[in-house]
Amino acid sequence: MSSYSPLNRGNVIELRAQFPALQREVKGITPVYLDGPGGTQMPDSVIDAFSAYLKGGNSNLGGKFPVSQETVDLVTQARESAAALLGSAPNEVFFGANMTSVTFSFSRALSQQWEEGDEVIVSVADHGANRSSWIMAAKDRGVTVHYLPIKDSSGTLDLDVLDTLLSKKTRLVAVTAASNITGTITDLEAVIAKSHAVGAKVFIDAVHLLPHQLVDVRALDVDFLVGSAYKFYGPHLGFLYGKFDLLSAVTPYKVEPAPSFAPSCFETGTLNFEALSAFVAAVEYLASLGEGESLRERLASGYVNLHHYEASLSGYFLEKLKEVRAAELYGVDGIEGRTATFALRFGSRDPTVIAEALGQQQIYVWSGHLYADKLTDAFGVTEKGGILRVGLMHYNTFEEIDRFFDALNAFL
Ligand SMILES: Cc1ncc(COP(=O)(O)O)c(C=O)c1O
């Protein structure tokens, strides 16, 4: 029987009981975690899944005994969970330590297909992991790099400029699905259609979008997409989706023990099986927020549920922000076209000083450029301390937003 119910102010308090970290007091105060885009807290089910794997028997793959077969089954299950999360086939996903590692190692392999004179496009809005991986690969291969700029302070990528940058020489367009500092969501359909029209492949960093929105790689027709499970209540584990024919056509840049077939050929060395066990539980946790028959249906419904609640938090947050003197919002002004992540400045105040003051009151936010330094450059604020980032997740409450603004106003 489904335990589904729409998230609201009341039942989020009950849901929070599943998250031990949210119950903890630090220096006698219950922390307010507004740092979700940097990494979320985990529910008991995910935490328990780590030890369940280890308690059940730790074994490598391929042994002629049952516990080894259980690990084989776990890896199969993890690929199925990833496939349900992304709308792919299970053999189109591989795992690694984190998003940066899978992107960096895959960039070594994919770029073997590039030739001198080819071009790649990276974006100003991206986290460095999805920029420098490709820039370094391009340098090694004599490939030209173009930067896709943003349009304005909304942080939206300028797709008119994309038209002028794309050509038959473009091999790859690497862009973020949503900015990790402004929350601004990219029009992926447009980027993919324009890129495919000239024969370029598209590599999407979905790390910041996946905690907030369901992705459908088939409907998007995206070539490659990466995610990181610790951003959505899961373990520190990265994963990369690629269309199976494209993955199979890439010559893996690999060591001898890795298999020669996709997707396992991209998994160098022994996988983190306990993290895979927790990953399966994290996908199941997201699905538990919804209802339906299949895992994919429950995920779709769960995401609608958390989106509605997070949008209500965003609306409340933006209303309260209007009352704050000298507050400047970088990113989309409104609840549409964004996640519940906010990049803020308050006049000439250094965001890190504000973050420290809030941190002392156990209100956790981030400050600086958060590795999206080309974006803070474009906003002209990198040298001024960047931005203050407030990230709301579905376990945050209206009362926590009040605590944030009370402390902020008192400081200002
Ligand atoms: C948008 C985005 N992309 C990539 C990364 C890097 O992810 P990982 O820590 O899994 O390497 C982050 C981490 O903060 C991020 O926010």
Ligand as a Chemical Component Dictionary entry (heavy atoms), coordinates in Angstrom:
data_LIG
# 
_chem_comp.id                   LIG 
_chem_comp.type                 NON-POLYMER 
_chem_comp.pdbx_formal_charge   0 
_chem_comp.three_letter_code    LIG 
# 
loop_
_chem_comp_atom.comp_id 
_chem_comp_atom.atom_id 
_chem_comp_atom.alt_atom_id 
_chem_comp_atom.type_symbol 
_chem_comp_atom.charge 
_chem_comp_atom.model_Cartn_x 
_chem_comp_atom.model_Cartn_y 
_chem_comp_atom.model_Cartn_z 
_chem_comp_atom.pdbx_ordinal 
LIG C1 C1 C 0 26.279 21.618 -10.666 1  
LIG C2 C2 C 0 27.388 20.777 -10.133 2  
LIG N1 N1 N 0 28.109 20.058 -10.994 3  
LIG C3 C3 C 0 29.112 19.271 -10.583 4  
LIG C4 C4 C 0 29.447 19.177 -9.258  5  
LIG C5 C5 C 0 30.565 18.256 -8.842  6  
LIG O1 O1 O 0 29.976 17.111 -8.296  7  
LIG P1 P1 P 0 30.826 16.048 -7.470  8  
LIG O2 O2 O 0 31.028 16.625 -6.117  9  
LIG O3 O3 O 0 29.960 14.823 -7.457  10 
LIG O4 O4 O 0 32.086 15.818 -8.190  11 
LIG C6 C6 C 0 28.742 19.926 -8.320  12 
LIG C7 C7 C 0 29.115 19.886 -6.886  13 
LIG O5 O5 O 0 28.847 20.773 -6.124  14 
LIG C8 C8 C 0 27.678 20.740 -8.768  15 
LIG O6 O6 O 0 26.950 21.477 -7.919  16 
# 
loop_
_chem_comp_bond.comp_id 
_chem_comp_bond.atom_id_1 
_chem_comp_bond.atom_id_2 
_chem_comp_bond.value_order 
_chem_comp_bond.pdbx_ordinal 
LIG C1 C2 SING 1  
LIG C2 N1 SING 2  
LIG C2 C8 DOUB 3  
LIG N1 C3 DOUB 4  
LIG C3 C4 SING 5  
LIG C4 C5 SING 6  
LIG C4 C6 DOUB 7  
LIG C5 O1 SING 8  
LIG O1 P1 SING 9  
LIG P1 O2 DOUB 10 
LIG P1 O3 SING 11 
LIG P1 O4 SING 12 
LIG C6 C7 SING 13 
LIG C6 C8 SING 14 
LIG C7 O5 DOUB 15 
LIG C8 O6 SING 16 
# 
